[in-house]
Amino acid sequence: MELCLTRFCCLLLGLSAGLVSGLEITSTGQTSIEKASGQSVKLDCQFTLGPEDSGPLDIEWSLLSSDNQKEDIVVLLYSGDRAYEDYYPPMRGRVHFNSPDPKNGDASITLTGLKSSDSGTYQCKVKKAPGIRSRKMLLIVMVKPSKPRCFAEGPTQEGKDIVLRCLSSEGTSPLQYSWEKTSGNKLLPATAMLDPVGGTINVKNASASASGTYRCTSSNRVGIEECILQLNVTPPPNTAGIIAGAIIAVLLILIIIAIILFCCCRARHRKKYEKEICNEIREDVPPPKSRVSTARSFTVGSQRSSLGSMSPSNLHEYALKPQYDKIPSTEEYDRPPSHAPLPPPTASRMGGPNLSRMGAIPVMIPAQNRDGSIV
């Protein structure tokens, strides 16, 4: 009984409060808004006041937290006939009241340069004692698809399975992909299998007729983008010819390497042999004849010039002088020591009478000057 009385009293108090307060929010627009990133949005909040609302006017816009354990974020504030539009740093410079004087009944705000982080539930709360009213709106900021990238996976050869892929790196889900051929008969291959969510088209057992220009379109509820792909299906390569060419190339390389190694080894042995020959001392080889003949000609010429300048007084001494400058001939060089000729008799043993007995004939040689002229 006491519980019923309590409830009845609370109901009466609520009705009396509603009758006393004349504050009402009159906006009837949509409560869920979808916008693309970069665009602008107006959150409508119109209100009316009654004669009984005599307190100060306070308007508060807040971003409600999805977690009940966290506090709501105050975005914009109007209090004491002053607007505080830079209240929330992430939205500084991007949010403001539509009306220069919100107390005239327009508490709507405009949010520019939308970002995906701006998504959430916004609440407009108008307070003027004794009345308090509020209105909630859901804002969904969607990112339009970025320009997709089209490419082919795997070898684009006849008889192979070719996968054409289309992918947008940005964009609010769900993204939808579609493929179409824009060249030739403009029909997709009969064996093509489309995946509108994954953005792929799988062409089984591709043939040359699958070649052409393809266009992929990526779209969501706020935007659309496309890309172009040129597909060229080629005949399969000649595997046997490739293998044979590779083997021939390897053999040629090995032959070239072998030739280079052979030439290097041969050059090294030749240098080593020439070095050993230069270091050998040959004792059984006679001196070169060219040097002997030159020395002999020089000696004979010297002797002739000496004879030409001799007088009868020194002829005797020259005949008795040992010929140390004489160069032995090849026969004398090869003769063993036991057969070597005896040295000529000295001047002390051979005098003038002895020369006469031996049949020597005195010769008179005219005197000459240093330049060879006869005196």
C-alpha positions as CSV (number, residue, x, y, z in Angstrom):
1,M,0.0,0.0,0.0
2,E,2.8,2.4,0.9
3,L,4.6,1.5,-2.4
4,C,1.6,2.4,-4.5
5,L,1.2,5.7,-2.7
6,T,4.9,6.6,-3.4
7,R,4.5,5.9,-7.1
8,F,1.4,7.9,-7.3
9,C,3.1,10.9,-5.7
10,C,6.0,10.7,-8.1
11,L,3.7,10.7,-11.0
12,L,1.9,13.8,-9.8
13,L,5.2,15.6,-9.3
14,G,6.3,14.8,-12.9
15,L,3.0,16.0,-14.4
16,S,3.2,19.2,-12.4
17,A,6.8,19.8,-13.5
18,G,5.8,19.2,-17.1
19,L,3.0,21.7,-16.8
20,V,5.2,24.3,-15.2
21,S,8.1,24.2,-17.7
22,G,7.5,25.7,-21.2
23,L,10.9,24.6,-22.7
24,E,10.5,22.3,-25.7
25,I,12.8,21.1,-28.5
26,T,10.9,21.4,-31.7
27,S,13.4,19.8,-34.2
28,T,11.9,16.8,-36.0
29,G,14.7,15.9,-38.5
30,Q,16.5,12.6,-38.9
31,T,18.2,11.2,-35.9
32,S,20.8,9.2,-37.9
33,I,23.0,10.9,-40.4
34,E,25.6,9.4,-42.7
35,K,28.3,11.6,-44.2
36,A,31.6,11.1,-46.1
37,S,34.9,12.2,-44.6
38,G,35.8,15.7,-45.5
39,Q,32.2,16.8,-45.8
40,S,30.2,19.0,-43.5
41,V,27.1,18.2,-41.4
42,K,24.5,20.2,-39.6
43,L,23.1,18.8,-36.3
44,D,19.7,20.4,-35.8
45,C,18.5,21.5,-32.4
46,Q,15.6,24.0,-32.4
47,F,13.9,24.9,-29.1
48,T,11.2,27.2,-27.7
49,L,10.9,28.8,-24.3
50,G,7.8,29.5,-22.1
51,P,7.1,32.5,-19.8
52,E,7.7,30.3,-16.8
53,D,11.3,29.6,-17.9
54,S,13.1,32.4,-16.2
55,G,16.5,30.9,-15.3
56,P,19.8,31.4,-17.2
57,L,20.0,29.7,-20.6
58,D,22.7,26.9,-20.9
59,I,23.2,24.9,-24.1
60,E,25.6,21.9,-24.1
61,W,26.6,19.7,-27.0
62,S,28.4,16.5,-26.0
63,L,29.7,13.3,-27.6
64,L,28.3,10.4,-25.6
65,S,30.7,7.7,-24.7
66,S,30.0,4.2,-25.9
67,D,31.4,2.9,-22.6
68,N,29.3,3.6,-19.6
69,Q,32.4,3.8,-17.4
70,K,33.8,6.8,-19.3
71,E,32.5,10.3,-19.1
72,D,30.8,12.1,-22.0
73,I,32.9,14.6,-24.0
74,V,31.7,18.2,-24.1
75,V,32.1,19.5,-27.6
76,L,30.4,22.9,-27.5
77,L,29.0,25.1,-24.8
78,Y,26.9,28.2,-24.4
79,S,26.6,29.7,-21.0
80,G,26.2,33.2,-19.6
81,D,25.4,34.7,-23.1
82,R,28.8,33.4,-24.4
83,A,29.7,30.6,-26.8
84,Y,32.7,28.4,-26.1
85,E,33.4,26.8,-29.5
86,D,37.0,25.8,-28.8
87,Y,36.1,23.6,-25.8
88,Y,37.1,20.3,-27.4
89,P,40.7,20.4,-28.9
90,P,40.2,17.7,-31.6
91,M,37.4,19.7,-33.1
92,R,38.9,23.2,-32.6
93,G,38.1,25.4,-35.5
94,R,35.7,22.8,-37.1
95,V,32.6,23.2,-35.0
96,H,30.4,26.3,-34.3
97,F,26.8,27.4,-33.7
98,N,24.7,28.2,-36.7
99,S,23.1,31.2,-35.1
100,P,25.3,34.0,-33.8
101,D,22.8,34.3,-30.8
102,P,21.6,30.8,-29.8
103,K,19.3,32.1,-27.1
104,N,16.8,33.0,-29.9
105,G,15.9,29.4,-30.2
106,D,18.5,27.9,-32.5
107,A,21.0,25.7,-30.8
108,S,22.0,23.9,-34.0
109,I,25.7,23.3,-34.8
110,T,27.7,22.7,-38.0
111,L,30.7,20.4,-38.0
112,T,33.1,20.8,-41.0
113,G,36.0,18.7,-42.3
114,L,34.5,15.4,-41.0
115,K,36.8,12.6,-39.9
116,S,36.1,9.0,-39.1
117,S,36.9,9.8,-35.5
118,D,34.0,12.2,-35.4
119,S,31.5,9.3,-35.6
120,G,29.3,8.8,-32.6
121,T,26.1,9.8,-30.8
122,Y,25.7,13.6,-30.2
123,Q,23.4,15.1,-27.6
124,C,22.0,18.6,-27.5
125,K,20.9,19.6,-24.0
126,V,19.0,22.9,-23.4
127,K,18.6,24.1,-19.8
128,K,16.6,27.1,-18.6
129,A,15.2,26.6,-15.2
130,P,13.0,25.0,-14.4
131,G,13.0,23.3,-17.8
132,I,15.6,20.8,-19.2
133,R,15.2,19.2,-22.6
134,S,17.6,17.1,-24.8
135,R,17.9,15.5,-28.2
136,K,20.2,12.8,-29.5
137,M,21.5,12.2,-33.0
138,L,23.7,9.5,-34.4
139,L,26.5,10.6,-36.8
140,I,28.3,8.1,-39.0
141,V,31.3,9.5,-40.8
142,M,32.1,7.1,-43.7
143,V,35.4,7.1,-45.6
144,K,34.8,6.8,-49.4
145,P,36.9,4.1,-51.1
146,S,40.4,5.1,-52.1
147,K,41.5,4.6,-55.7
148,P,41.8,0.8,-56.0
149,R,44.9,-1.0,-57.4
150,C,44.2,-3.6,-60.2
151,F,46.7,-6.4,-60.9
152,A,46.9,-9.9,-62.1
153,E,48.2,-12.7,-59.9
154,G,50.2,-15.6,-61.3
155,P,51.4,-16.3,-64.9
156,T,49.1,-14.8,-67.6
157,Q,49.5,-17.8,-70.0
158,E,47.1,-19.9,-72.0
159,G,45.8,-22.9,-70.1
160,K,46.6,-21.3,-66.7
161,D,44.2,-20.0,-64.0
162,I,44.4,-16.2,-63.9
163,V,43.3,-14.2,-60.9
164,L,42.5,-10.5,-61.3
165,R,42.5,-8.6,-58.1
166,C,41.1,-5.2,-57.2
167,L,41.8,-3.6,-53.8
168,S,41.1,-0.3,-52.1
169,S,43.4,0.5,-49.2
170,E,40.9,2.9,-47.5
171,G,37.2,3.0,-47.3
172,T,34.4,2.3,-44.8
173,S,33.0,-1.2,-44.9
174,P,31.1,-2.7,-46.5
175,L,33.0,-2.2,-49.8
176,Q,31.6,-3.7,-53.0
177,Y,33.7,-4.6,-56.0
178,S,32.5,-5.2,-59.6
179,W,34.4,-6.1,-62.8
180,E,33.5,-5.5,-66.4
181,K,35.4,-5.9,-69.7
182,T,35.5,-2.7,-71.8
183,S,37.2,-4.0,-75.0
184,G,36.3,-6.6,-77.6
185,N,32.9,-8.2,-77.2
186,K,32.7,-6.6,-73.6
187,L,31.8,-10.0,-72.2
188,L,33.6,-11.6,-69.3
189,P,35.1,-15.0,-70.0
190,A,32.7,-17.9,-69.6
191,T,34.9,-19.5,-67.0
192,A,35.2,-16.3,-64.9
193,M,34.1,-16.4,-61.2
194,L,33.5,-13.1,-59.4
195,D,33.9,-12.3,-55.7
196,P,32.2,-8.9,-55.1
197,V,33.5,-8.7,-51.4
198,G,37.1,-9.8,-52.0
199,G,37.3,-7.9,-55.3
200,T,38.7,-10.8,-57.4
201,I,37.8,-12.4,-60.7
202,N,39.1,-15.9,-61.3
203,V,39.4,-17.0,-64.9
204,K,39.8,-20.8,-65.2
205,N,41.8,-22.3,-68.0
206,A,42.4,-18.9,-69.6
207,S,42.6,-18.6,-73.4
208,A,43.7,-15.8,-75.8
209,S,40.1,-14.5,-76.0
210,A,40.4,-13.4,-72.3
211,S,42.9,-10.7,-73.3
212,G,41.6,-7.2,-73.2
213,T,40.9,-4.2,-71.0
214,Y,39.1,-4.7,-67.7
215,R,37.6,-2.1,-65.3
216,C,37.1,-2.6,-61.6
217,T,34.8,-0.5,-59.5
218,S,35.1,-0.1,-55.7
219,S,32.1,1.5,-53.9
220,N,30.3,2.0,-50.6
221,R,27.4,4.2,-49.5
222,V,29.4,7.5,-49.8
223,G,31.7,7.1,-52.8
224,I,33.0,5.2,-55.8
225,E,36.4,4.7,-57.4
226,E,37.7,2.6,-60.3
227,C,40.9,1.3,-61.9
228,I,41.8,-0.1,-65.3
229,L,43.7,-3.3,-66.0
230,Q,45.2,-4.4,-69.4
231,L,45.3,-8.2,-69.6
232,N,47.5,-10.0,-72.2
233,V,47.2,-13.8,-72.3
234,T,50.3,-15.2,-74.0
235,P,51.0,-18.7,-75.3
236,P,52.9,-21.0,-73.0
237,P,56.7,-20.9,-73.4
238,N,58.8,-23.7,-75.1
239,T,60.1,-25.5,-72.1
240,A,62.3,-27.9,-74.1
241,G,64.0,-25.0,-76.0
242,I,64.6,-23.1,-72.8
243,I,66.2,-26.2,-71.1
244,A,68.4,-26.9,-74.2
245,G,69.5,-23.3,-74.4
246,A,70.4,-23.3,-70.7
247,I,72.5,-26.5,-71.1
248,I,74.3,-25.0,-74.1
249,A,75.0,-21.8,-72.3
250,V,76.4,-23.7,-69.3
251,L,78.6,-25.8,-71.5
252,L,79.9,-22.7,-73.3
253,I,80.7,-21.1,-70.0
254,L,82.6,-24.2,-68.8
255,I,84.6,-24.4,-72.1
256,I,85.6,-20.7,-71.8
257,I,86.7,-21.2,-68.2
258,A,88.7,-24.3,-69.2
259,I,90.4,-22.4,-72.0
260,I,91.3,-19.5,-69.7
261,L,92.7,-21.9,-67.1
262,F,94.8,-23.7,-69.7
263,C,96.3,-20.5,-71.1
264,C,97.1,-19.3,-67.6
265,C,98.8,-22.6,-66.7
266,R,100.8,-22.6,-69.9
267,A,102.0,-19.1,-69.5
268,R,103.0,-19.8,-65.9
269,H,105.1,-22.9,-67.0
270,R,106.7,-20.9,-69.9
271,K,107.8,-18.2,-67.5
272,K,109.2,-20.7,-65.0
273,Y,111.2,-22.5,-67.8
274,E,112.7,-19.3,-69.1
275,K,113.7,-18.3,-65.6
276,E,115.5,-21.7,-65.1
277,I,117.3,-21.4,-68.5
278,C,118.5,-17.9,-67.6
279,N,119.9,-19.1,-64.3
280,E,121.9,-22.1,-65.8
281,I,125.8,-21.8,-66.3
282,R,126.9,-23.5,-69.5
283,E,130.6,-24.4,-69.2
284,D,130.8,-26.5,-72.4
285,V,129.6,-23.9,-74.8
286,P,132.3,-21.8,-76.6
287,P,131.9,-18.0,-76.6
288,P,130.0,-16.5,-79.5
289,K,132.0,-16.2,-82.8
290,S,130.8,-12.7,-83.4
291,R,132.6,-11.5,-80.3
292,V,135.8,-13.4,-81.1
293,S,135.9,-12.1,-84.7
294,T,135.4,-8.6,-83.4
295,A,138.1,-9.0,-80.8
296,R,140.5,-10.4,-83.4
297,S,139.8,-7.7,-85.9
298,F,140.4,-5.1,-83.1
299,T,143.6,-6.8,-82.1
300,V,144.9,-7.1,-85.7
301,G,144.0,-3.6,-86.4
302,S,145.9,-2.5,-83.2
303,Q,148.9,-4.5,-84.2
304,R,148.9,-3.0,-87.6
305,S,148.7,0.5,-86.3
306,S,151.5,-0.4,-83.9
307,L,153.7,-1.8,-86.6
308,G,153.1,1.2,-88.7
309,S,154.5,3.4,-86.0
310,M,157.6,1.3,-85.1
311,S,161.1,2.1,-85.9
312,P,164.0,-0.3,-86.5
313,S,165.1,0.4,-83.0
314,N,162.0,-1.0,-81.3
315,L,161.2,-3.7,-83.9
316,H,163.4,-6.1,-82.1
317,E,161.7,-5.5,-78.8
318,Y,158.3,-6.0,-80.4
319,A,159.3,-9.3,-82.0
320,L,160.6,-10.5,-78.6
321,K,157.6,-9.2,-76.6
322,P,155.1,-12.0,-75.6
323,Q,151.8,-11.6,-77.3
324,Y,149.5,-11.6,-74.3
325,D,146.8,-9.8,-76.3
326,K,146.3,-12.6,-78.7
327,I,142.9,-14.3,-78.5
328,P,143.0,-18.1,-78.8
329,S,141.1,-19.7,-81.7
330,T,138.4,-22.2,-81.3
331,E,140.9,-25.1,-81.9
332,E,143.3,-23.8,-79.3
333,Y,140.4,-23.3,-76.8
334,D,139.3,-26.9,-77.2
335,R,142.8,-28.3,-77.0
336,P,143.6,-30.1,-73.7
337,P,146.2,-28.6,-71.4
338,S,148.8,-31.3,-72.3
339,H,148.9,-30.2,-75.9
340,A,149.1,-26.5,-75.2
341,P,151.9,-24.7,-77.1
342,L,155.0,-23.6,-75.3
343,P,155.4,-19.9,-74.6
344,P,157.6,-18.0,-77.0
345,P,161.3,-17.5,-76.1
346,T,162.1,-14.4,-74.1
347,A,164.3,-11.6,-75.3
348,S,167.1,-12.6,-73.0
349,R,167.5,-16.0,-74.7
350,M,167.1,-14.8,-78.3
351,G,169.6,-12.1,-79.5
352,G,170.5,-10.6,-82.9
353,P,172.9,-13.4,-84.0
354,N,170.3,-16.0,-83.1
355,L,167.7,-14.3,-85.3
356,S,170.2,-14.2,-88.2
357,R,170.8,-18.0,-87.8
358,M,167.1,-18.5,-87.9
359,G,166.9,-16.8,-91.2
360,A,165.5,-13.4,-90.1
361,I,166.0,-10.6,-92.6
362,P,166.5,-7.0,-91.3
363,V,163.8,-4.7,-92.5
364,M,164.0,-0.9,-92.5
365,I,160.7,0.8,-91.8
366,P,160.4,4.5,-92.4
367,A,159.5,6.7,-89.5
368,Q,156.0,8.1,-89.2
369,N,154.3,11.0,-87.4
370,R,151.4,10.5,-85.1
371,D,149.0,11.3,-87.9
372,G,150.6,8.4,-90.0
373,S,152.6,10.6,-92.5
374,I,156.2,9.5,-93.5
375,V,158.9,11.7,-92.1
